[in-house]
């Protein structure tokens, strides 16, 4: 991917991003903060304006695209790296999981597979931190911390819908 940058005197800056299919995304950042986004079918074609955004909205959209802006989503598994070897992962508990009906203390998860359960999302509520007496239920979303190998081992305990 190549990005071309050029000054637009009295206007601001223009960035052209080469996309994989030969198209180019053109972003003009005005001195006022306004952003205009265009699409060019190829290097020599005219640009078609897709949309424009005021400065504040452009920055918000930018953080979403960057991945820095978080919106909870229902997903079987989400992964966030804390360090080169430590992850925070979200897993769903399937109804056929051996964990359903067991308490955290009885399931002995940390000793069995090495992950720590730091939160449980259940019916729109968050249990954080869950205590050893907290009982796993089908469709719980578990937030766990551990290394990749331990998270993979833990995933096997979750049943069919907890799989990646």
C-alpha positions, 0 to 999 in steps of 0.5 A, spaced: 500 500 500 502 506 498 500 513 500 501 519 496 501 526 500 501 533 497 500 540 499 494 544 497 496 551 498 490 555 501 486 549 502 490 543 506 493 537 504 491 531 500 492 524 501 491 518 496 491 511 498 492 506 493 487 500 494 489 493 492 484 493 486 488 499 483 482 504 486 485 510 490 481 513 496 483 520 496 482 524 502 482 532 502 483 535 509 482 542 509 485 547 513 478 548 517 478 541 519 473 539 514 475 532 510 472 530 504 473 523 501 473 521 494 474 514 490 478 514 484 477 508 479 484 508 477 490 513 478 488 517 471 480 517 473 476 523 475 474 522 483 467 521 485 466 524 492 463 519 497 462 524 503 465 530 507 465 530 514 466 536 519 473 536 523 470 533 530 466 527 526 472 526 522 476 524 528 471 520 531 470 516 525 478 516 524 478 513 531 473 507 530 477 505 523 483 505 527 480 500 532 481 505 538 474 507 539 470 501 542 463 499 541 460 492 544 458 487 539 455 480 540 460 476 538 462 468 539 470 471 540 473 477 541 481 478 542 485 484 545 492 483 546 495 486 552 502 484 551 506 480 546 504 474 550 497 476 554 490 476 551 484 479 553 478 474 550 471 474 550 467 467 549 460 465 549 458 459 554 454 454 549 448 450 552 452 444 552 458 446 555 461 442 561 461 449 565 454 450 565 451 450 572 458 450 575 461 455 580 467 458 578 470 456 584 468 448 583 470 449 575 477 450 578 479 454 571 485 458 573 488 451 575 486 447 569 487 451 563 491 458 566 486 463 564 483 468 569 475 470 568 475 477 570 468 479 568 461 475 566 456 479 561 449 476 562 443 479 560 445 486 559 449 486 566 456 485 567 459 481 573 465 484 575 469 481 578 465 474 579 466 471 585 468 463 586 461 462 588 458 465 581 455 460 577 456 459 569 450 459 565 448 458 558 449 464 553 454 468 558 459 472 555 466 470 559 472 475 559 478 472 560 485 474 561 491 469 559 496 467 554 494 464 547 495 457 548 491 457 555 485 461 551 485 456 546 485 450 551 479 454 555 475 455 549 475 447 548 471 447 555 465 452 552 462 447 547 460 448 540 458 455 540 464 458 544 468 455 538 472 460 534 
